[in-house]
């Protein structure tokens, strides 16, 4: 799933849960400011998450708790 360079500043809770089998998510070059504890919840197959080049200054405790398969998390340039 690639939603890069789309001027995204917020991803509402529950929006990504429809993509339960997604393994790779790219939210690069956006304006995302925070990661909530439910933003990526339920994505049990997620292996790689790319969040670089955003404006992230806050990540909720347990934000990636349900992402047991997560191997790569890129937060560069935030």
N, C-alpha and C positions, 0 to 999 in steps of 0.2 A: 504494500500500500504506500503510495508516494503522494504526499500532500505538501511538497516543498514549494517554496517561493509563491505562496498563495495569500500572503499578508494575514495569516492566521494569528490572532492574539489570544484565543481561548478555544478550548475543545470541551464542550459540555459533557458532563457525566452521562454515560450510557451510549453515546454516539458510536464508539468503537466496538461495543460489545457484540454487535451484529457480525463482526468479522472475527469470530472466535478462533478460526483456524489460521489466521494470518501469522506468518513467521517473521516478516520483515516490515518495519514501519519507518518511513522517512518523513520527518517533519523539520526539514532543514531550511534555513534562510527565511524564517517567518518572524513573527513578533510575539511568540509565546512567552509569557512572563512567569508562569508558575505551572507546577505539575501537582494536581490534586491526588488524593489517595484513591480515587475511583476512576481516574482518567484512563488507565490501562488495565483496570480490574477485569478479571475473567478471561484475559487473553492468555490462556495456559500454554499455547503453542508458540508464543512470541519468543524468538531467539535473538533478534538484533533490532535495536531501537536507536535511531539516529536523530538527535535533537540539537545538533550543533548550529551555530550562527542564529540564535534566537536572543531573547532578552530575559532568560530564566534567572530569577534571583531567589526563588523559593521552591522547594520540593517537599511535599508532605511526608511525614514519617510513615513508612509502610507503603509508599506510592507504588512500589514494584513487588509487594508481598506475594501476590498471586501469580507472578510471572516466573515460575520455578525453572523454566527452560531458558530464561534470558542469559545470554552469554556475552553479548556486546551491548554496551550502553555508551554512546558518544555524546558528551555534553560540552565539547570544545567551543570556545568563543561565545560564552554566555556572560 
